[in-house]
Amino acid sequence: MRVFAAVLTAALLSAASTISVAAGAPWTLDRLMNTLGAKKSGRAHFTETRYLKIAQEPLESSGELVFVAPDHLEKHTVSPKPENLVVDGDMLTVDRNGRKVTIPLRNYPELGAFIESIRATLAGNRFALENAYKVSIAGTGDDWTMTLVPIDSRMQQKVSSITLAGTGAALARVEIRQADGDRSLMRLQDASAH
């Protein structure tokens, strides 16, 4: 489940971290999808806090996210321990503690469907996104929130909801609420220009 949540977070954050919109413009799901689809690559510094039932204190991590359209996602964790997650095409590679494991997504249909839904978001494909999630958006272009709720019952057993929130023209946070009550909150800062 940890890899599942990490891949989701990386996918959403790295692409959306550099969203650019005109201040005060009407904000709709179509506009958000068009904005996301127009972004072909992005980098963001992240700080993630994970709240787990089995841990007495929240777990903190930080690092960098990278997205290159149409299907390359990376999450490079620097602190507290180095870890790299890379989704490229149909393959997920996890590099942790000096061990590298590559997993074909086709062997995990739920995870594969989930990743494809994220790719649909990054590509600005509203229809593909709505095939996997109930999508709602609130606010304006200056202060918006998009919530994704899985439609598939197998996905609902893993993830309750994903909430992306932007303040001004930048994505400020992504929160993943898991069905088991655990959750993660990632804050990010655009690093594309650095």
N, C-alpha and C positions, 0 to 999 in steps of 0.2 A: 504494500500500500504506500510505503514511503516513496518508492520510485515513481509510482503512479501519480501521486500528488506533486512531486517535484517536477516531473515532465510537464504536467498541466500548467503549473505555475510558470515554468520557464517559457513555455509556448506563448502564453497570454502576455506575460510581462515584456518579454524581449521585443515583441512586435509592436505592442501598444505603447511602449515607453516614450515614443517620439511623436505621438499624435499631435497634429497641428490643425487648429480650427480658428475661424474668425470669431473674435469675442462678440458675444451677444447674438450670434446667428442661431436660428432654430436648430434644435438638436433632435434627430430622429434616429431610429435604428438604421435606416437606409444611409443616412449621412455618416454614422459611425462605421458601418461596413465599408462605405466608399473610402473613408479616410484610412481605415486599416488596410484595405486592399491596395491603396496607392503606395504604401510604405513597403519597399522591397528588402530593406535590411535595417537593423537597429541594434544598439548596445545600451545596456543599463546596468548601473551599480544597484545591488539589492541588499536589503537587510531583512531577514526572515525570522519571525518568531513563531515557534510551533508549540501549541498547547496540547499536551497529551495526558490522558487519564493516568497512565502509568508513571509519569514523571511529576515530582513534587514542585519543580520549578520549570518555567517555560524554557525551551531550548532555542538559543540564538545562533544564527549563521549569517554569513555575508559573503559577497563575491560579485560576479559579473554574469550577465545573461547576453546571449547573442542570437540573433535570428537572421537567416538569409532565405528569402523566398525561393522556391515555394515550400520546401519541406525540410530545411536544416535548422535545428534548434540546439543550443548549447547552454548548460548551466554549470558555471565554474565556481564552486564553493572554495573560498580561501580560508575562512575561519568558521568554526574552531578547528576543523580538520579538512585538508584538501580532498575534494571529490569532484569528478567531472561526469556529467550526464550529457550524452549527445544522441539526438534523434536525427538520422539521416536516411531519407527514403523509408524503407520498411524495417530498418534496423535501429535498435536502442543499444547503445554502448555505455556501460557503467564502469568507471575507473575509480577504484576506492582501495586504499591501503596497499597500493602497488599491484593490485589484481585487476585485470580488465576482463569483463564479460560482455559478450555481444549476444543480444536476444532478438530473434526475428519476431516482429510484431504480429505476423500472421499466426504464430503459435498461441497468441493471447488475444482472441477476437474482441473481448471487451476493451482491453487496453488499446488495441488497434483501431477500433471504432471511435474510441475517445480521442486518440491522437488525430485521426482524420477529421473529427469535428473541430479540433483546435486549428488544424490547417485550414479548414473552411473559414474560420474566423479570421485568420491572418490573411487569407486571400480575399476577404470581404464577400464571401459567398453566403449570403443570408439564408438562402433556401437549404443548403446543406447543413448549416448550423441549426436551423429550425427543425430539421429531421431528427436531431439528437437531443435538443434542449427546448424547453419552454423559455423563451427569451423575453425579458422585459427591460425597459429603459425608463429612467426618471430623471428629472432635472432639465437643465439647459446646457448649451455649449460651454458655459462658464463653470458649471457645477453639475456633473452628470454621474449616474450610477447605472451599470448594466448588470442584471442578474441572470444567471443561467441555471436552470433546474433540469436535471436529466429526465427524459421521457421514458427510456428503457428501464424496466424493473431491475435488471442486473446492474446497471449503472447506479440506480438509486440505492442499491445495497452498499455501494462504495462512497458515493458523493451525494450530499444533500443539496448543496448549492455552491456556486462560484459567483462572487461579487467583485466587479471591477469598478473603481471609483476614480473620477478625474476631477481635479480642481483647476480651473482655468483651462489651459490647452494641453496639460500633461496628465498622464495617468499617475495617480498618487499611490494607489494601493490595490492589491488583489487579495481577497480572502477566500479560502477554500474551507467549507464546512463538510466534514466527513459524516457518513451515516452513523458511525460509532461514537460520535460526540467530540472527537478530536478536531482540531482546526489549525490552520496556519494563516498568518497575516504577513504579507510581504509588502514592504515599502520600497519604492525605487526612485532613482534619479537618473535622468538621461545622460548617457556617456558617449553618444554618437559623435559629438564634436571634439572629443578629447583624443 
